[in-house]
Amino acid sequence: MANQHVLHRPGNKWGVRGEGNGRDSSQHDTQQEAFDAARKIAENQGGDVLLHGRDNLIRERNTYGKPDPFPPKG
């Protein structure tokens, strides 16, 4: 699973950082843009998006798992 964190950055930017990574994957002008980018990664890789506020405390957590390739039949 690849959890993605949306974090406030200096210069009023917002960064997307994969859990355990040392650097941001991308930086954005708004928190919404960063959240959208993080959501795409989490949907693709399966994982959570952890949205941090300006104080860097987690405000929200959303789970995006990969679809089950073998769903149960009827």
PyRosetta script that sets phi, psi and omega in degrees:
from pyrosetta import init, pose_from_sequence

init()
pose = pose_from_sequence("MANQHVLHRPGNKWGVRGEGNGRDSSQHDTQQEAFDAARKIAENQGGDVLLHGRDNLIRERNTYGKPDPFPPKG")
pose.set_psi(1, 142.6)
pose.set_omega(1, -177.2)
pose.set_phi(2, -119.3)
pose.set_psi(2, 89.4)
pose.set_omega(2, 177.9)
pose.set_phi(3, -71.7)
pose.set_psi(3, 140.0)
pose.set_omega(3, -178.8)
pose.set_phi(4, -118.9)
pose.set_psi(4, 134.3)
pose.set_omega(4, 179.3)
pose.set_phi(5, -109.7)
pose.set_psi(5, 133.6)
pose.set_omega(5, 173.8)
pose.set_phi(6, -103.0)
pose.set_psi(6, 115.5)
pose.set_omega(6, -170.9)
pose.set_phi(7, -125.6)
pose.set_psi(7, 144.5)
pose.set_omega(7, 175.0)
pose.set_phi(8, -73.2)
pose.set_psi(8, 138.3)
pose.set_omega(8, -177.7)
pose.set_phi(9, -124.5)
pose.set_psi(9, 159.0)
pose.set_omega(9, 176.9)
pose.set_phi(10, -56.9)
pose.set_psi(10, 152.3)
pose.set_omega(10, -179.7)
pose.set_phi(11, 79.1)
pose.set_psi(11, 20.3)
pose.set_omega(11, 178.3)
pose.set_phi(12, 60.2)
pose.set_psi(12, 35.9)
pose.set_omega(12, 176.9)
pose.set_phi(13, -104.3)
pose.set_psi(13, 168.1)
pose.set_omega(13, 176.5)
pose.set_phi(14, -127.9)
pose.set_psi(14, 131.6)
pose.set_omega(14, -178.0)
pose.set_phi(15, -111.2)
pose.set_psi(15, 153.8)
pose.set_omega(15, 172.7)
pose.set_phi(16, -112.6)
pose.set_psi(16, 124.5)
pose.set_omega(16, -178.8)
pose.set_phi(17, -132.7)
pose.set_psi(17, 126.4)
pose.set_omega(17, 174.7)
pose.set_phi(18, -69.4)
pose.set_psi(18, 142.1)
pose.set_omega(18, -178.5)
pose.set_phi(19, -58.4)
pose.set_psi(19, 129.4)
pose.set_omega(19, 179.6)
pose.set_phi(20, 87.7)
pose.set_psi(20, -6.8)
pose.set_omega(20, 178.6)
pose.set_phi(21, -83.6)
pose.set_psi(21, 150.4)
pose.set_omega(21, -179.5)
pose.set_phi(22, -87.7)
pose.set_psi(22, -13.8)
pose.set_omega(22, -177.4)
pose.set_phi(23, -135.4)
pose.set_psi(23, 157.7)
pose.set_omega(23, 175.9)
pose.set_phi(24, -67.9)
pose.set_psi(24, 143.9)
pose.set_omega(24, 173.9)
pose.set_phi(25, -74.4)
pose.set_psi(25, -35.5)
pose.set_omega(25, 179.9)
pose.set_phi(26, -159.6)
pose.set_psi(26, 161.1)
pose.set_omega(26, 174.8)
pose.set_phi(27, -128.2)
pose.set_psi(27, 147.9)
pose.set_omega(27, -172.6)
pose.set_phi(28, -138.9)
pose.set_psi(28, 159.9)
pose.set_omega(28, -179.4)
pose.set_phi(29, -76.0)
pose.set_psi(29, -28.8)
pose.set_omega(29, -178.3)
pose.set_phi(30, -127.2)
pose.set_psi(30, 158.0)
pose.set_omega(30, 177.5)
pose.set_phi(31, -65.1)
pose.set_psi(31, -37.0)
pose.set_omega(31, 180.0)
pose.set_phi(32, -62.7)
pose.set_psi(32, -43.1)
pose.set_omega(32, 178.1)
pose.set_phi(33, -62.0)
pose.set_psi(33, -41.6)
pose.set_omega(33, 179.0)
pose.set_phi(34, -66.1)
pose.set_psi(34, -41.8)
pose.set_omega(34, 178.5)
pose.set_phi(35, -61.5)
pose.set_psi(35, -43.5)
pose.set_omega(35, 179.6)
pose.set_phi(36, -61.3)
pose.set_psi(36, -42.0)
pose.set_omega(36, 178.8)
pose.set_phi(37, -65.5)
pose.set_psi(37, -43.4)
pose.set_omega(37, 179.1)
pose.set_phi(38, -64.2)
pose.set_psi(38, -39.2)
pose.set_omega(38, 179.7)
pose.set_phi(39, -63.1)
pose.set_psi(39, -41.4)
pose.set_omega(39, 178.6)
pose.set_phi(40, -60.9)
pose.set_psi(40, -43.0)
pose.set_omega(40, 178.8)
pose.set_phi(41, -64.0)
pose.set_psi(41, -46.7)
pose.set_omega(41, -178.3)
pose.set_phi(42, -64.5)
pose.set_psi(42, -38.0)
pose.set_omega(42, 177.7)
pose.set_phi(43, -65.9)
pose.set_psi(43, -39.0)
pose.set_omega(43, -178.0)
pose.set_phi(44, -71.9)
pose.set_psi(44, -42.2)
pose.set_omega(44, -174.2)
pose.set_phi(45, -99.0)
pose.set_psi(45, -12.0)
pose.set_omega(45, -173.6)
pose.set_phi(46, 77.6)
pose.set_psi(46, 125.7)
pose.set_omega(46, -179.6)
pose.set_phi(47, 157.9)
pose.set_psi(47, -169.4)
pose.set_omega(47, -177.8)
pose.set_phi(48, -112.2)
pose.set_psi(48, 154.6)
pose.set_omega(48, 168.5)
pose.set_phi(49, -111.2)
pose.set_psi(49, 122.8)
pose.set_omega(49, 178.1)
pose.set_phi(50, -107.4)
pose.set_psi(50, 114.0)
pose.set_omega(50, -176.7)
pose.set_phi(51, -94.9)
pose.set_psi(51, 117.9)
pose.set_omega(51, -179.9)
pose.set_phi(52, -99.6)
pose.set_psi(52, 147.3)
pose.set_omega(52, 174.2)
pose.set_phi(53, -83.1)
pose.set_psi(53, -176.9)
pose.set_omega(53, 178.7)
pose.set_phi(54, -61.7)
pose.set_psi(54, -23.7)
pose.set_omega(54, 178.5)
pose.set_phi(55, -86.7)
pose.set_psi(55, 3.5)
pose.set_omega(55, -179.7)
pose.set_phi(56, 67.0)
pose.set_psi(56, 12.4)
pose.set_omega(56, 171.9)
pose.set_phi(57, -85.5)
pose.set_psi(57, 144.2)
pose.set_omega(57, -179.0)
pose.set_phi(58, -68.6)
pose.set_psi(58, 125.1)
pose.set_omega(58, 179.1)
pose.set_phi(59, -99.6)
pose.set_psi(59, -30.8)
pose.set_omega(59, -171.3)
pose.set_phi(60, -155.2)
pose.set_psi(60, 148.2)
pose.set_omega(60, 177.1)
pose.set_phi(61, -135.8)
pose.set_psi(61, 129.3)
pose.set_omega(61, 179.4)
pose.set_phi(62, -126.4)
pose.set_psi(62, 136.8)
pose.set_omega(62, -178.4)
pose.set_phi(63, -104.4)
pose.set_psi(63, 131.9)
pose.set_omega(63, 177.7)
pose.set_phi(64, -130.4)
pose.set_psi(64, 102.8)
pose.set_omega(64, 179.3)
pose.set_phi(65, -96.5)
pose.set_psi(65, 158.6)
pose.set_omega(65, 173.8)
pose.set_phi(66, -70.0)
pose.set_psi(66, 145.2)
pose.set_omega(66, 176.8)
pose.set_phi(67, -62.2)
pose.set_psi(67, 145.3)
pose.set_omega(67, 178.8)
pose.set_phi(68, -69.2)
pose.set_psi(68, 118.7)
pose.set_omega(68, -178.9)
pose.set_phi(69, -70.1)
pose.set_psi(69, -16.9)
pose.set_omega(69, -179.1)
pose.set_phi(70, -130.4)
pose.set_psi(70, 68.5)
pose.set_omega(70, -178.2)
pose.set_phi(71, -65.7)
pose.set_psi(71, 152.5)
pose.set_omega(71, 177.7)
pose.set_phi(72, -63.8)
pose.set_psi(72, 145.8)
pose.set_omega(72, 180.0)
pose.set_phi(73, -92.2)
pose.set_psi(73, 135.5)
pose.set_omega(73, 176.5)
pose.set_phi(74, 8.0)
pose.dump_pdb("model.pdb")
